[in-house]
Amino acid sequence: MKRFGFSLLALLILVPAFMACTSNKVEERPLWIDTFTVNQVFPSDTFVTGIGKGKDSGIAVVNADADLAAYFVREITAERTGSQVMTSDDEDGHIQEKLINTVTVKSQIDLAGVKRTDPWFDKKTKEYIVCSFLERKETWKKQEPVVAQAKENFYSFLNAAEREDDPFKKIDILKEAKSAAKDYEEKILFSELLYKQGCKAYSSDRKVIAELDEKISSVARNVSFRVYLDSDTDSRLGKRIEKIVTDNGFNVSENGDYQIIGSLKSGKEIFEETIVSNPELVIEVNNSKSTILSFTKTLDRIVVFAEAEGMLSGKINKAAEKTIQEDFAPLFAALWK
């Protein structure tokens, strides 16, 4: 009887203790829910991950996908100037992220290739947590044809430029190559972040892209101009045009490949007491085959008294010089920049 009583007493002591241990047991957290342990489940050299939280599982998935895309945004922004805004607003217990960036990252990610863990509910914060992940090598297989197409497009302009003899047509083609290069380089950068080992063959083209401006300048340096003004036009206007030519990296020569023909007509009308001038400035840039720039502008009307006619030419030339600098110079620069 005493033995039975002892056993019962022991049971009454052990059961509450066991129940206390059970109730105090900490629920095991998945490793992937925290940034400092997610690498143990999804190694960063194999996966790109994003972790999202939300009051319901749907919001958690959206935020996880956004966080995954933010990986590319952060890395791209670190290398290239972009417009990025990240805000964290605490609304109804969940964090919303807004990402604005010049690089459209999400459009480059095949969302069908993004996989996600089952939502895990954190009883302490009363939030669902989801991890979105991309397998780098598998995603690269889908990305490479896109990069290859951008490469082909870029080199189509480079090859066309090599075949072109006319320097300004060559420059125009190289300018188109620069536009294609911007798209190609963006895709290279994205791919390097995704799977650097796989895109080595494309990364080498970064050097080719970086040399484009020098290639254009090199073509320009081999172009020379002869500036020719009609007999009624002040020679100082010719000097102003020559300076614009040299400022843009071209040469001035009596045997220039191209000629710049300038003409300034006074459009003068003489009245009894006044002289009215409606000057017109005409400048044409051409070679033996074609005209590459035509510039015509009627200047502001100038009125002087008849006895001050000697001042008229100076006023006309001053107005023409200003127009050459402010209006013609940018158009000339745009021929190759």
C-alpha contacts under 8 A as a table, 3 or more apart, distances in Angstrom:
res1	aa1	res2	aa2	distance
1	M	4	F	5.08
1	M	5	G	6.20
2	K	5	G	5.02
2	K	6	F	6.21
3	R	6	F	5.08
3	R	7	S	6.25
4	F	7	S	5.13
4	F	8	L	6.17
5	G	8	L	5.16
5	G	9	L	6.14
6	F	9	L	5.08
6	F	10	A	6.20
7	S	10	A	5.09
7	S	11	L	6.16
8	L	11	L	5.05
8	L	12	L	6.20
9	L	12	L	5.15
9	L	13	I	6.40
10	A	13	I	5.16
10	A	14	L	6.15
11	L	14	L	5.17
11	L	15	V	5.99
12	L	15	V	5.71
12	L	16	P	6.99
13	I	16	P	6.12
13	I	17	A	6.59
14	L	17	A	5.05
14	L	18	F	6.00
15	V	18	F	5.08
15	V	19	M	6.11
16	P	19	M	4.96
16	P	20	A	5.97
17	A	20	A	5.04
17	A	21	C	6.28
18	F	21	C	5.13
18	F	22	T	6.22
19	M	22	T	5.02
19	M	23	S	6.10
20	A	23	S	5.21
20	A	24	N	6.16
21	C	24	N	5.24
21	C	25	K	6.32
22	T	25	K	5.36
29	R	33	I	7.56
30	P	33	I	5.98
31	L	34	D	6.41
31	L	37	T	5.30
31	L	38	V	5.56
31	L	40	Q	7.09
31	L	41	V	6.71
32	W	35	T	7.33
32	W	37	T	6.16
32	W	38	V	3.98
32	W	39	N	7.49
32	W	40	Q	7.71
32	W	41	V	6.19
32	W	42	F	7.61
32	W	131	C	6.69
33	I	37	T	7.62
33	I	38	V	6.50
33	I	51	I	6.65
33	I	129	I	6.58
33	I	130	V	7.12
33	I	131	C	6.72
34	D	37	T	5.51
34	D	38	V	5.79
34	D	51	I	7.71
35	T	38	V	5.37
35	T	39	N	7.59
35	T	51	I	7.71
36	F	39	N	7.11
37	T	40	Q	5.63
37	T	41	V	7.56
38	V	41	V	5.48
38	V	42	F	5.98
38	V	43	P	7.63
39	N	42	F	4.86
39	N	43	P	4.48
39	N	44	S	5.91
40	Q	43	P	6.01
42	F	46	T	7.14
42	F	47	F	5.84
42	F	48	V	7.97
42	F	49	T	7.53
42	F	133	F	7.96
43	P	46	T	5.52
43	P	47	F	5.95
44	S	47	F	5.04
44	S	48	V	6.18
44	S	49	T	7.84
45	D	136	R	7.97
46	T	135	E	6.05
46	T	136	R	5.65
46	T	137	K	7.33
47	F	133	F	6.34
47	F	134	L	5.42
47	F	135	E	4.69
47	F	136	R	5.42
48	V	68	L	6.79
48	V	71	Y	7.86
48	V	133	F	5.50
48	V	134	L	5.10
48	V	135	E	6.68
48	V	136	R	6.76
48	V	194	L	7.71
49	T	67	D	7.81
49	T	68	L	5.34
49	T	131	C	6.73
49	T	132	S	5.61
49	T	133	F	4.32
49	T	134	L	6.48
50	G	64	A	4.95
50	G	65	D	6.24
50	G	66	A	7.33
50	G	67	D	4.62
50	G	68	L	3.90
50	G	69	A	7.65
50	G	71	Y	7.81
50	G	131	C	5.62
50	G	132	S	5.14
50	G	133	F	6.39
51	I	63	N	7.20
51	I	64	A	4.47
51	I	65	D	7.71
51	I	67	D	6.14
51	I	68	L	7.28
51	I	129	I	7.13
51	I	130	V	5.84
51	I	131	C	4.53
51	I	132	S	6.38
52	G	59	I	7.93
52	G	60	A	4.79
52	G	61	V	6.25
52	G	62	V	7.20
52	G	63	N	4.44
52	G	64	A	3.64
52	G	65	D	7.39
52	G	66	A	7.92
52	G	67	D	6.77
52	G	129	I	5.73
52	G	130	V	5.39
52	G	131	C	6.43
52	G	132	S	8.00
53	K	57	S	7.94
53	K	59	I	7.01
53	K	60	A	4.26
53	K	61	V	7.62
53	K	63	N	6.43
53	K	64	A	7.14
53	K	94	H	6.53
53	K	95	I	7.10
53	K	127	E	6.29
53	K	128	Y	5.57
53	K	129	I	4.59
53	K	130	V	6.56
54	G	57	S	6.34
54	G	58	G	7.54
54	G	59	I	4.98
54	G	60	A	4.33
54	G	63	N	7.63
54	G	93	G	7.60
54	G	94	H	5.04
54	G	95	I	7.19
54	G	127	E	5.42
54	G	128	Y	5.38
54	G	129	I	6.78
55	K	59	I	6.93
55	K	60	A	7.41
55	K	92	D	7.66
55	K	93	G	6.87
55	K	94	H	6.20
55	K	126	K	7.03
55	K	127	E	4.91
55	K	128	Y	6.06
56	D	59	I	5.68
56	D	60	A	6.51
56	D	127	E	7.00
56	D	128	Y	5.99
57	S	60	A	4.95
57	S	61	V	6.25
57	S	119	P	6.12
57	S	128	Y	5.52
57	S	129	I	7.33
57	S	130	V	7.61
58	G	61	V	5.20
58	G	62	V	6.44
59	I	62	V	5.12
59	I	63	N	6.17
60	A	63	N	5.20
60	A	64	A	6.02
60	A	119	P	7.79
60	A	128	Y	6.13
60	A	129	I	5.80
60	A	130	V	5.75
61	V	64	A	5.04
61	V	65	D	6.23
61	V	116	R	7.81
61	V	130	V	5.90
61	V	131	C	7.70
61	V	132	S	7.41
62	V	65	D	5.27
62	V	66	A	6.25
63	N	66	A	4.95
63	N	67	D	6.07
63	N	96	Q	7.04
63	N	97	E	7.18
64	A	67	D	5.06
64	A	68	L	6.23
64	A	130	V	6.18
64	A	131	C	5.88
64	A	132	S	5.51
65	D	68	L	5.09
65	D	69	A	6.33
65	D	132	S	5.89
66	A	69	A	5.12
66	A	70	A	6.05
66	A	97	E	7.41
67	D	70	A	4.82
67	D	71	Y	6.66
68	L	71	Y	5.51
68	L	72	F	7.61
68	L	132	S	6.73
68	L	133	F	7.23
69	A	72	F	5.61
69	A	73	V	6.50
69	A	105	V	6.44
69	A	106	K	6.19
69	A	109	I	7.91
70	A	73	V	4.73
70	A	74	R	5.89
70	A	99	L	7.43
71	Y	74	R	5.37
71	Y	75	E	6.35
72	F	75	E	5.22
72	F	76	I	5.92
72	F	105	V	6.86
72	F	190	F	7.05
72	F	193	L	6.92
73	V	76	I	5.24
73	V	77	T	5.89
73	V	84	Q	7.94
73	V	101	N	7.06
73	V	103	V	7.48
73	V	105	V	6.74
74	R	77	T	5.22
74	R	78	A	6.21
75	E	78	A	5.14
75	E	79	E	6.75
75	E	193	L	7.60
76	I	79	E	5.32
76	I	80	R	5.94
76	I	103	V	8.00
76	I	189	L	7.25
76	I	190	F	7.45
77	T	80	R	5.09
77	T	81	T	5.84
77	T	82	G	5.50
77	T	83	S	7.95
77	T	84	Q	7.57
78	A	81	T	7.45
82	G	101	N	5.91
82	G	102	T	5.45
82	G	103	V	7.37
83	S	100	I	6.31
83	S	101	N	4.79
83	S	102	T	5.78
84	Q	99	L	6.23
84	Q	100	I	4.87
84	Q	101	N	4.75
84	Q	102	T	7.72
85	V	98	K	6.78
85	V	99	L	5.56
85	V	100	I	5.52
85	V	101	N	7.56
86	M	97	E	6.15
86	M	98	K	5.45
86	M	99	L	5.50
86	M	100	I	7.64
87	T	96	Q	7.40
87	T	97	E	5.62
87	T	98	K	5.95
88	S	95	I	5.75
88	S	96	Q	5.69
88	S	97	E	5.68
88	S	98	K	7.93
89	D	95	I	5.75
89	D	96	Q	5.96
89	D	97	E	7.75
90	D	93	G	5.85
90	D	94	H	5.83
90	D	95	I	5.37
90	D	96	Q	7.39
91	E	94	H	5.71
91	E	95	I	6.75
91	E	96	Q	7.81
93	G	127	E	7.99
94	H	127	E	7.67
101	N	104	T	6.68
103	V	186	E	7.72
104	T	107	S	5.73
104	T	108	Q	7.02
105	V	108	Q	5.32
105	V	109	I	6.66
106	K	109	I	5.15
106	K	110	D	7.91
107	S	110	D	7.39
108	Q	143	Q	7.93
109	I	113	G	7.97
110	D	113	G	5.46
110	D	114	V	7.12
110	D	139	T	7.60
110	D	142	K	7.95
111	L	114	V	5.10
112	A	115	K	7.86
113	G	134	L	6.62
113	G	139	T	6.71
114	V	132	S	6.49
114	V	133	F	5.71
114	V	134	L	5.13
115	K	132	S	5.63
115	K	133	F	5.34
115	K	134	L	6.44
116	R	130	V	6.79
116	R	131	C	5.57
116	R	132	S	4.30
116	R	133	F	6.09
117	T	130	V	5.88
117	T	131	C	5.47
117	T	132	S	6.64
118	D	130	V	6.59
119	P	128	Y	5.88
119	P	129	I	5.48
119	P	130	V	4.91
119	P	131	C	7.99
120	W	128	Y	5.44
120	W	129	I	5.19
120	W	130	V	6.61
121	F	126	K	6.73
121	F	127	E	5.75
121	F	128	Y	4.42
121	F	129	I	6.31
122	D	125	T	5.69
122	D	126	K	5.35
122	D	127	E	5.41
122	D	128	Y	6.18
122	D	129	I	7.31
123	K	126	K	4.80
123	K	127	E	7.19
134	L	139	T	6.95
135	E	138	E	5.63
135	E	139	T	6.13
136	R	139	T	5.28
136	R	140	W	6.12
136	R	194	L	5.82
136	R	195	Y	5.73
137	K	140	W	5.09
137	K	141	K	6.58
137	K	195	Y	6.39
137	K	198	G	7.79
138	E	141	K	5.36
138	E	142	K	7.15
139	T	142	K	5.38
139	T	143	Q	6.27
139	T	194	L	7.96
140	W	143	Q	4.72
140	W	144	E	5.78
140	W	191	S	7.30
140	W	194	L	7.02
140	W	195	Y	6.40
140	W	198	G	7.34
141	K	144	E	5.60
141	K	145	P	7.69
142	K	145	P	6.60
142	K	146	V	7.73
143	Q	146	V	5.45
143	Q	147	V	6.55
143	Q	191	S	7.47
144	E	147	V	5.05
144	E	148	A	6.02
144	E	199	C	7.82
145	P	148	A	4.94
145	P	149	Q	6.15
146	V	149	Q	5.25
146	V	150	A	6.45
147	V	150	A	5.10
147	V	151	K	6.21
147	V	184	Y	6.91
147	V	187	K	6.00
147	V	188	I	6.88
147	V	202	Y	7.97
148	A	151	K	5.02
148	A	152	E	6.21
149	Q	152	E	5.09
149	Q	153	N	6.23
150	A	153	N	5.14
150	A	154	F	6.21
150	A	180	A	7.44
150	A	183	D	7.01
150	A	184	Y	5.08
150	A	187	K	7.82
151	K	154	F	5.14
151	K	155	Y	6.20
151	K	184	Y	6.15
151	K	202	Y	7.80
152	E	155	Y	5.30
152	E	156	S	6.11
153	N	156	S	5.21
153	N	157	F	7.02
153	N	180	A	6.77
154	F	157	F	5.72
154	F	158	L	6.74
154	F	177	A	5.80
154	F	180	A	5.17
154	F	181	A	5.84
154	F	184	Y	7.08
155	Y	158	L	4.83
155	Y	159	N	5.96
155	Y	177	A	7.72
156	S	159	N	5.30
156	S	160	A	6.17
157	F	160	A	5.01
157	F	161	A	6.11
157	F	173	I	6.12
157	F	174	L	6.71
157	F	176	E	6.90
157	F	177	A	5.23
158	L	161	A	5.11
158	L	162	E	6.37
158	L	173	I	7.61
158	L	174	L	6.66
158	L	177	A	6.41
159	N	162	E	5.13
159	N	163	R	6.54
160	A	163	R	5.22
160	A	164	E	6.43
160	A	173	I	7.20
161	A	164	E	5.17
161	A	170	K	5.03
161	A	171	I	7.68
161	A	173	I	5.72
161	A	174	L	6.33
162	E	165	D	7.89
162	E	170	K	7.64
164	E	167	P	7.56
164	E	169	K	7.00
164	E	170	K	5.61
165	D	169	K	7.87
165	D	170	K	6.95
166	D	169	K	5.40
166	D	170	K	6.04
167	P	170	K	4.90
167	P	171	I	6.12
167	P	219	V	6.32
167	P	220	A	7.36
167	P	223	V	7.13
168	F	171	I	4.88
168	F	172	D	6.14
168	F	335	L	7.31
168	F	336	W	7.20
169	K	172	D	4.99
169	K	173	I	6.27
170	K	173	I	5.17
170	K	174	L	6.20
170	K	219	V	7.95
171	I	174	L	4.98
171	I	175	K	6.12
171	I	216	I	5.98
171	I	219	V	7.16
171	I	220	A	7.93
171	I	335	L	8.00
171	I	336	W	5.80
172	D	175	K	5.09
172	D	176	E	6.46
172	D	335	L	7.73
172	D	336	W	6.79
173	I	176	E	5.05
173	I	177	A	6.24
174	L	177	A	4.71
174	L	178	K	6.31
174	L	212	L	7.41
174	L	216	I	6.77
175	K	178	K	5.03
175	K	179	S	6.73
175	K	336	W	7.55
175	K	337	K	7.65
176	E	179	S	5.19
176	E	180	A	6.42
177	A	180	A	5.01
177	A	181	A	5.88
178	K	181	A	4.81
178	K	182	K	6.31
178	K	209	I	7.63
178	K	212	L	7.01
179	S	182	K	5.33
179	S	183	D	6.97
180	A	183	D	5.44
180	A	184	Y	6.25
181	A	184	Y	4.89
181	A	185	E	5.78
181	A	209	I	6.24
182	K	185	E	5.28
182	K	186	E	6.21
183	D	186	E	5.23
183	D	187	K	6.43
184	Y	187	K	5.19
184	Y	188	I	6.23
185	E	188	I	4.91
185	E	189	L	6.13
185	E	206	R	6.82
185	E	209	I	7.75
186	E	189	L	5.19
186	E	190	F	6.25
187	K	190	F	5.08
187	K	191	S	6.04
188	I	191	S	5.04
188	I	192	E	6.08
188	I	199	C	7.42
188	I	202	Y	6.54
188	I	203	S	6.26
189	L	192	E	5.13
189	L	193	L	6.44
190	F	193	L	5.30
190	F	194	L	6.26
191	S	194	L	4.82
191	S	195	Y	5.86
191	S	196	K	6.61
191	S	199	C	6.46
192	E	195	Y	5.40
192	E	196	K	4.12
192	E	197	Q	7.71
192	E	199	C	6.32
192	E	203	S	7.61
193	L	196	K	6.17
195	Y	198	G	5.58
195	Y	199	C	6.73
196	K	199	C	5.50
196	K	200	K	6.51
197	Q	200	K	5.86
198	G	201	A	7.78
199	C	202	Y	5.34
199	C	203	S	6.21
200	K	203	S	4.98
200	K	204	S	6.62
201	A	204	S	5.95
201	A	205	D	7.78
202	Y	205	D	5.57
202	Y	206	R	7.71
203	S	206	R	5.65
204	S	207	K	6.15
204	S	208	V	7.65
205	D	208	V	4.99
205	D	209	I	6.27
206	R	209	I	5.08
206	R	210	A	6.12
207	K	210	A	5.02
207	K	211	E	6.34
208	V	211	E	5.29
208	V	212	L	6.75
209	I	212	L	5.45
210	A	213	D	7.19
211	E	214	E	5.38
211	E	215	K	6.20
212	L	215	K	4.97
212	L	216	I	6.30
213	D	216	I	5.16
213	D	217	S	6.21
214	E	217	S	4.94
214	E	218	S	5.97
215	K	218	S	5.05
215	K	219	V	6.44
216	I	219	V	5.24
216	I	220	A	6.34
216	I	336	W	7.41
217	S	220	A	4.96
217	S	221	R	6.13
217	S	249	G	7.29
218	S	221	R	5.18
218	S	222	N	6.71
219	V	222	N	5.47
219	V	223	V	6.92
220	A	223	V	5.29
220	A	249	G	6.40
220	A	250	F	5.76
220	A	336	W	7.63
221	R	224	S	7.74
221	R	249	G	5.84
221	R	250	F	5.20
221	R	251	N	6.82
222	N	250	F	7.24
222	N	251	N	7.63
223	V	250	F	5.84
223	V	251	N	6.38
223	V	256	G	7.63
223	V	257	D	6.59
223	V	258	Y	7.75
224	S	250	F	5.88
224	S	251	N	4.41
224	S	252	V	5.37
224	S	253	S	6.03
224	S	255	N	7.85
224	S	256	G	4.60
224	S	257	D	5.49
224	S	258	Y	6.41
225	F	245	V	7.66
225	F	250	F	7.46
225	F	251	N	6.14
225	F	252	V	4.81
225	F	253	S	5.75
225	F	254	E	7.64
225	F	255	N	7.64
225	F	256	G	4.29
225	F	257	D	5.97
225	F	258	Y	4.78
225	F	259	Q	5.24
225	F	260	I	6.84
226	R	252	V	5.81
226	R	253	S	5.32
226	R	254	E	5.34
226	R	255	N	6.57
226	R	256	G	4.84
226	R	257	D	7.61
226	R	258	Y	6.30
226	R	259	Q	4.59
226	R	260	I	6.15
227	V	238	G	6.53
227	V	241	I	7.48
227	V	242	E	6.80
227	V	252	V	7.56
227	V	259	Q	5.74
227	V	260	I	4.73
227	V	261	I	6.20
227	V	262	G	7.74
228	Y	238	G	7.31
228	Y	259	Q	6.97
228	Y	260	I	5.94
228	Y	261	I	4.88
228	Y	262	G	6.32
229	L	232	D	8.00
229	L	233	T	6.13
229	L	235	S	7.36
229	L	238	G	6.65
229	L	261	I	5.69
229	L	262	G	4.71
229	L	263	S	5.98
230	D	233	T	5.66
230	D	261	I	7.76
230	D	262	G	6.65
230	D	263	S	5.75
231	S	234	D	7.99
232	D	263	S	7.79
232	D	264	L	7.37
232	D	265	K	7.89
233	T	237	L	7.52
233	T	262	G	7.82
233	T	263	S	6.18
233	T	264	L	5.64
233	T	265	K	7.89
234	D	237	L	5.82
234	D	238	G	7.42
234	D	317	N	7.15
235	S	238	G	5.07
235	S	239	K	6.60
236	R	239	K	5.03
236	R	240	R	6.34
237	L	240	R	5.01
237	L	241	I	6.33
237	L	317	N	7.55
237	L	320	A	7.68
237	L	321	E	6.14
238	G	241	I	5.08
238	G	242	E	6.15
238	G	262	G	7.72
239	K	242	E	5.00
239	K	243	K	6.25
240	R	243	K	5.23
240	R	244	I	6.50
240	R	321	E	7.24
240	R	324	I	7.71
240	R	325	Q	7.84
241	I	244	I	5.09
241	I	245	V	6.34
241	I	324	I	7.32
242	E	245	V	5.00
242	E	246	T	6.34
242	E	252	V	6.68
243	K	246	T	5.16
243	K	247	D	5.89
244	I	247	D	5.06
244	I	248	N	6.34
244	I	325	Q	7.96
244	I	329	A	6.29
245	V	248	N	5.41
245	V	249	G	6.87
245	V	250	F	5.56
245	V	251	N	6.85
245	V	252	V	7.12
246	T	249	G	5.15
246	T	250	F	5.04
246	T	251	N	5.80
246	T	252	V	7.00
247	D	250	F	7.40
248	N	333	A	6.35
252	V	256	G	6.73
253	S	256	G	4.92
256	G	259	Q	6.52
257	D	287	N	6.51
258	Y	285	V	6.94
258	Y	286	N	5.59
258	Y	287	N	4.62
258	Y	288	S	7.82
259	Q	285	V	5.84
259	Q	286	N	5.66
259	Q	287	N	6.20
260	I	283	I	6.80
260	I	284	E	5.64
260	I	285	V	4.55
260	I	286	N	6.69
261	I	283	I	5.59
261	I	284	E	5.25
261	I	285	V	6.52
262	G	281	L	7.55
262	G	282	V	5.82
262	G	283	I	4.45
262	G	284	E	6.63
263	S	281	L	5.93
263	S	282	V	5.19
263	S	283	I	6.41
264	L	279	P	6.95
264	L	280	E	5.78
264	L	281	L	4.62
264	L	282	V	6.41
264	L	320	A	7.77
265	K	279	P	5.54
265	K	280	E	5.26
265	K	281	L	6.57
266	S	277	S	5.98
266	S	278	N	6.28
266	S	279	P	4.31
266	S	280	E	6.57
266	S	316	I	7.18
267	G	277	S	5.24
267	G	278	N	4.82
267	G	279	P	5.11
267	G	280	E	7.04
268	K	275	I	6.91
268	K	276	V	5.76
268	K	277	S	4.26
268	K	278	N	6.45
268	K	279	P	7.53
269	E	275	I	5.73
269	E	276	V	5.14
269	E	277	S	6.15
270	I	274	T	6.40
270	I	275	I	4.52
270	I	276	V	6.44
270	I	306	A	7.70
271	F	274	T	5.18
271	F	275	I	5.73
271	F	276	V	7.72
271	F	306	A	7.76
272	E	306	A	7.45
273	E	305	F	5.90
273	E	306	A	5.26
274	T	303	V	6.81
274	T	304	V	5.68
274	T	305	F	4.28
274	T	306	A	4.66
275	I	303	V	5.73
275	I	304	V	5.41
275	I	305	F	6.05
275	I	306	A	5.68
275	I	309	E	7.22
276	V	301	R	7.05
276	V	302	I	5.84
276	V	303	V	4.57
276	V	304	V	6.73
277	S	301	R	5.67
277	S	302	I	5.05
277	S	303	V	6.32
278	N	298	T	6.85
278	N	299	L	6.44
278	N	300	D	6.63
278	N	301	R	4.81
278	N	302	I	6.59
279	P	298	T	5.83
279	P	299	L	5.34
279	P	300	D	7.34
279	P	301	R	7.13
279	P	316	I	6.83
280	E	296	T	7.19
280	E	297	K	5.73
280	E	298	T	4.29
280	E	299	L	5.90
281	L	295	F	7.89
281	L	296	T	5.67
281	L	297	K	5.35
281	L	298	T	6.32
281	L	299	L	7.36
281	L	320	A	6.85
282	V	294	S	7.66
282	V	295	F	5.67
282	V	296	T	4.46
282	V	297	K	6.64
283	I	294	S	6.07
283	I	295	F	5.05
283	I	296	T	6.47
284	E	291	T	7.22
284	E	292	I	7.93
284	E	293	L	5.77
284	E	294	S	4.58
284	E	295	F	6.16
285	V	291	T	5.89
285	V	292	I	5.75
285	V	293	L	5.04
285	V	294	S	6.44
286	N	289	K	7.58
286	N	290	S	5.69
286	N	291	T	4.08
286	N	292	I	5.57
286	N	293	L	7.03
287	N	290	S	5.65
287	N	291	T	6.49
291	T	294	S	7.26
293	L	332	F	7.69
295	F	328	F	6.98
299	L	319	A	7.10
299	L	320	A	7.35
299	L	323	T	7.97
300	D	319	A	7.99
302	I	312	L	7.85
302	I	315	K	7.70
302	I	316	I	7.63
304	V	308	A	6.22
304	V	309	E	6.73
304	V	311	M	7.89
304	V	312	L	6.92
305	F	308	A	5.32
305	F	309	E	6.84
306	A	309	E	5.50
307	E	310	G	7.92
308	A	311	M	5.70
308	A	312	L	7.34
309	E	312	L	5.34
309	E	313	S	7.94
310	G	313	S	6.70
310	G	314	G	7.93
311	M	314	G	5.55
311	M	315	K	6.49
312	L	315	K	5.20
312	L	316	I	6.20
313	S	316	I	5.08
313	S	317	N	6.09
314	G	317	N	5.19
314	G	318	K	6.06
315	K	318	K	5.12
315	K	319	A	6.20
316	I	319	A	5.21
316	I	320	A	6.13
317	N	320	A	4.95
317	N	321	E	6.01
318	K	321	E	5.15
318	K	322	K	6.32
319	A	322	K	5.20
319	A	323	T	6.29
320	A	323	T	5.04
320	A	324	I	6.13
321	E	324	I	5.11
321	E	325	Q	6.33
322	K	325	Q	5.24
322	K	326	E	6.03
323	T	326	E	5.16
323	T	327	D	5.32
323	T	328	F	6.71
324	I	327	D	5.65
324	I	328	F	4.75
324	I	329	A	6.12
325	Q	328	F	6.12
325	Q	329	A	5.27
325	Q	330	P	7.94
326	E	329	A	6.24
326	E	330	P	7.05
327	D	330	P	6.06
327	D	331	L	6.89
328	F	331	L	5.30
328	F	332	F	6.20
329	A	332	F	5.11
329	A	333	A	6.15
330	P	333	A	5.05
330	P	334	A	6.14
331	L	334	A	5.09
331	L	335	L	6.79
332	F	335	L	5.45
333	A	336	W	6.25
333	A	337	K	6.08
334	A	337	K	5.08
